[in-house]
């Protein structure tokens, strides 16, 4: 049932994509970081904000390794992954974030982090990772100094851009990001929705269509 419902929403997303900007790179601009202030504003969650690591501060000002004529701060989102935050807690704060059936499947893969930490995540799949085997996708990411996101990291990053810029990223099947976690031998892929604000969709990505986001921690 989960796959049927998810496929239905994915079909709607594609069918109504004409309602949105034709410039698919309109979101490839600097996005305000999603830290403690934003967690309180958008989700009413109080968290303690650690310092942004020097490695990430330096990376933000560098040329993007994936998209020419862009800086990392334009093509990536900087967001805080809080300790002791789970998908179930996010659902309880904003119940329109997920299909409840999807949540019940996803939350078993997303234990809470023991520490709060910052990540940079690409706003689009790394080039040349779509329609590619998962092992090859991981190798492409690692060769560029990146890792694959966890489900929780991907979801928080997607929500960050949606909350701050009101723009969906990873917003249709084939453009989702695969994550580290697997189900029945296949990676889980997650993405946003173009037709429902802050709505998240997941797939058990058996068809190898989706790419992967790159993450720096």
Residue pairs with C-beta under 8 A, 6 or more apart in sequence:
1 101
2 99
2 101
2 102
2 105
3 203
3 204
5 99
5 101
5 102
6 99
6 102
6 201
6 202
6 203
9 99
9 193
9 195
9 196
9 199
9 201
10 172
10 173
10 201
12 195
13 171
13 172
13 173
13 193
13 194
13 195
14 172
14 173
16 194
16 195
17 172
17 194
19 194
19 195
20 194
26 167
27 123
27 161
27 165
27 167
27 169
28 67
28 70
28 74
28 75
28 123
28 124
29 74
30 71
30 73
30 74
31 77
31 78
31 123
31 160
31 161
31 164
31 165
32 38
32 164
33 52
33 78
33 79
33 80
34 77
34 78
34 79
34 80
34 156
34 160
34 163
34 164
35 49
35 79
35 80
36 46
36 47
36 48
36 49
36 80
38 160
38 163
38 164
39 45
39 46
39 47
39 80
39 82
40 46
40 47
42 159
42 163
43 90
43 93
43 94
44 93
45 82
45 85
45 89
45 93
47 80
47 82
47 83
47 85
47 116
48 116
49 80
49 116
50 80
50 115
50 116
50 117
50 118
52 78
52 118
53 118
55 216
56 78
56 118
56 119
56 120
56 216
59 72
59 120
59 216
60 71
60 72
60 73
60 76
60 78
60 120
61 71
61 72
61 73
62 71
62 72
63 70
63 71
63 72
64 70
64 71
64 72
64 74
64 75
64 76
65 144
65 145
66 75
66 122
66 126
66 127
66 144
66 214
67 75
67 124
67 127
72 120
75 122
75 123
75 124
76 120
76 121
76 122
76 123
76 216
77 120
77 121
77 123
77 157
77 160
77 161
77 169
78 118
78 119
78 120
79 118
79 119
79 121
79 156
79 157
79 160
80 116
80 117
80 118
81 113
81 116
81 117
81 118
81 119
81 152
81 153
81 156
82 113
82 116
83 112
83 113
83 114
83 115
83 116
84 112
84 113
85 112
85 113
85 152
86 107
86 110
86 111
86 112
86 152
87 98
87 103
87 106
87 107
87 110
87 151
87 152
87 155
88 103
88 107
90 97
90 98
90 155
91 97
91 98
91 100
91 103
94 198
96 196
96 197
96 198
96 199
97 159
97 198
97 199
97 200
98 106
98 199
98 200
99 201
102 200
102 201
102 202
105 183
105 202
106 151
106 188
106 190
106 202
109 151
109 181
109 183
109 188
110 150
110 151
110 152
110 181
113 152
117 217
118 217
119 149
119 153
119 157
119 215
119 216
119 217
120 215
120 216
121 149
121 153
121 154
121 157
121 213
121 214
121 215
121 216
122 146
122 213
122 214
122 215
123 161
123 169
124 169
124 170
124 175
124 213
125 170
125 175
125 177
125 210
125 211
125 212
125 213
126 137
126 140
126 141
126 144
126 146
126 211
126 212
126 213
126 214
128 140
129 136
129 137
129 140
129 141
129 211
129 212
130 174
130 175
130 209
130 210
130 211
131 208
131 209
132 140
132 208
132 211
133 208
134 178
134 187
134 208
137 148
137 178
137 211
137 212
138 148
138 212
140 212
141 147
141 148
141 212
141 214
144 214
145 216
146 214
146 215
146 216
147 214
147 215
147 216
147 217
148 178
148 179
148 180
148 212
148 213
148 214
148 215
149 157
149 177
149 179
149 180
149 212
149 213
149 215
150 179
150 180
150 181
151 179
151 180
151 181
151 188
151 190
151 202
153 179
153 215
154 170
154 177
154 179
154 190
154 213
155 190
155 200
157 213
158 168
158 169
158 170
158 190
158 191
158 192
158 200
159 192
159 198
159 200
161 167
161 168
161 169
162 168
162 169
162 192
162 197
162 198
163 198
166 197
168 192
168 193
168 194
169 192
170 176
170 177
170 190
170 191
170 192
170 213
171 191
171 192
171 193
171 194
172 191
172 194
173 191
173 203
173 209
173 210
174 209
174 210
175 191
175 210
175 211
176 189
176 190
176 191
176 201
176 203
176 205
176 210
177 189
177 190
177 191
177 210
177 211
177 212
177 213
178 187
178 188
178 189
178 205
178 210
178 211
178 212
179 187
179 188
179 189
179 190
180 187
181 187
181 188
182 188
183 204
184 204
186 204
186 205
186 206
187 205
188 202
188 203
188 204
188 205
189 202
189 203
189 204
189 205
189 210
190 200
190 201
190 202
190 203
191 200
191 201
191 202
191 210
192 198
192 199
192 200
192 201
193 199
193 200
193 201
203 210
